[in-house]
Amino acid sequence: MYQKHITVITGYFYPEDTAIGLYTTQFCDFLVQQGYKVSVITGYPYYPAWKIADDYQNRPSPHQEIVRGMIAIVPLTFLVIPARNLAVRCGAKLWVHVQDFEFDLALESGVLKKNSFAIRLVKNVVRKLEQKMLNSATIVSSISSGMLQKARDKSKHQQPFYFPNWVSGTQISPQRSSRHSILNPNKFTLLYSGNIGEKQDWQFLQGLCELVSDPAIEILIVGDGGARKSLELMLSRYEFVRFHQPLPYEELNDLICHAQVHFLFQKTDILDSLMPSKILGMMASARPSIVTGNSASEVALNFKKSGGGSYFSDGNPNTVYQQILEWKNHPEKAEAVGKNARHFILHEFSDDAILNRFKQKIEEIL
C-alpha cells in the first residue's frame, strides 16, 4: 500500500521538550504511529536557553539524523518559502500552522517600538509577506480563536482550521505523580515553570513579592530564557524566591502536580496573539492557577468557563495575594478549583481528541 509522506518544517523539535518543540515532537510521533512517513526540516535545538545545545555544537549544517522513526534534517535556512517550493516541486499540499504571529507579538509586548518610521515600514513589508505566504497554503491552522481571526484578516482563508495545543491526561496525572525533590514539603509553593522571557509581566511578580509576609509561602521559578538573569537580580532580595534550571519533561508531572498554586503573569496589552501552552499542563495538574492578562483574551474566557483558577486584569498584586492566602487557608477550596481545572482541560484539550480530528482533516485534503 502507498505510504503517505508528510514533511514538517519547524524551528522547534526534539530534543527540545518544552513549548512548541514538545508539541511538534508529540505531533510527529502521532503521525508515525498512524502509519505516515514523516520527515522533519528543523533547526538545532536551542530553546529555552537561547544557545545551541552542547550535543549539537559541532555538527555540520546541513545535517541529517534519524529521530524516533523520522528523518530530521537541519537546513541552512527555512521559512514558509522553502515549504512552498517543496510542495510545488513534489506536487504536495501545503499546510501552514501558526503557533505565534511573532511580529504582532513583538509589537504588542513592546519589544519593538510601535510608532517609529522604520517599524511602520517593516510592518507593511511583513504584512504583505505574511499575506502572500498564507495565501500560498492549501490550508491554514492556528491554536486559538483569536489567531484564527487574524489568519482570516491576513489571508484569503476564511475557514482556517482550529488546531489547538493539547495535553495528555496520562502524562500529566496527579495519580501517577510523587512529590519532586526540589519542592519543599514544609512550604506553600507558588510555581512558575517555563520560559523566562519578555512576554511575561515580571514587574507584577516583583509587586507581589513586596506583599508576601507569610513565612510559609515560597515562590519557585523553574526555567530558563533571555530574562532569567535580570529577573534573578530583580528578585534577589526576597529570601522566599528560589530559581531552578529546567527539568526534563519526564520529571514535569512530579513537579507541577505537587506545587500548591501555579502562576502566569502576562502583560495586559497582549490580546490573543498566543495561547500559552503551559496553561494546559498547569490545569491538568489538578492544582489551582492564578493568571493575569487582558480581560478580553481567550485565556480569560477559558478560565471563566472552567472555574479552574483565578484570572485578574486589574493590575493589582494585592488582589492576587489575597487569593493566594484564601487558597492557603482553605485547602478544600483550592482542591475544588484544581479538580475543575483538570476536568475542563481533559474535556476540551485532550491529545486523543485533537490529534484524531487533525488526522481526519489530513485525510480530507490528501
C-alpha positions, 0 to 999 in steps of 0.5 A: 500500500502507498505510504503517505509522506508528510514533511514538517518544517519547524524551528522547534523539535526534539530534543527540545521538550518544552513549548512548541518543540514538545508539541511538534515532537508529540505531533510527529510521533502521532503521525508515525504511529498512524502509519505516515512517513514523516520527515522533519526540516528543523533547526538545532535545538536551542530553546529555552536557553537561547544557545545551541545545545552542547550535543549539537555544537559541532555538527555540520549544517546541513545535517541529517539524523534519524529521530524516533522513526523520522528523518530530521534534517537541519537546513541552512535556512527555512521559512514558509518559502522553502515549504512552498517550493517543496510542495510545488516541486513534489506536487504536495499540499501545503499546510501552514500552522501558526503557533505565534504571529511573532511580529504582532507579538513583538509589537504588542509586548513592546519589544519593538517600538510601535510608532517609529518610521522604520517599524511602520515600514517593516510592518507593511513589508511583513504584512504583505509577506505574511499575506502572500505566504498564507495565501500560498497554503492549501490550508491554514491552522492556528491554536486559538480563536483569536489567531484564527481571526487574524489568519482570516484578516491576513489571508484569503482563508476564511475557514482556517482550521482550529488546531489547538495545543493539547495535553495528555491526561496520562502524562500529566496525572496527579495519580501517577505523580510523587512529590519532586525533590526540589519542592519543599514539603514544609512550604506553600509553593507558588510555581512558575515553570517555563520560559523566562522571557519578555512576554511575561509581566515580571514587574507584577511578580516583583509587586507581589513579592513586596506583599508576601509576609507569610513565612510559609509561602515560597515562590519557585521559578523553574526555567530558563530564557533571555530574562532569567538573569535580570529577573534573578537580580530583580528578585534577589532580595526576597529570601522566599524566591528560589530559581531552578534550571529546567527539568526534563519533561519526564520529571514535569508531572512530579513537579507541577502536580505537587506545587500548591498554586501555579502562576502566569503573569502576562502583560495586559496589552497582549490580546490573543496573539498566543495561547500559552501552552503551559496553561494546559499542563498547569490545569491538568495538574489538578492544582489551582492557577492564578493568571493575569492578562487582558480581560478580553483574551481567550485565556480569560474566557477559558478560565471563566468557563472552567472555574479552574483558577483565578484570572485578574486584569486589574493590575493589582498584586494585592488582589492576587495575594489575597487569593493566594492566602484564601487558597492557603487557608482553605485547602478544600477550596483550592482542591475544588478549583484544581479538580475543575481545572483538570476536568475542563482541560481533559474535556476540551484539550485532550491529545486523543481528541485533537490529534484524531480530528487533525488526522481526519482533516489530513485525510480530507485534503490528501 
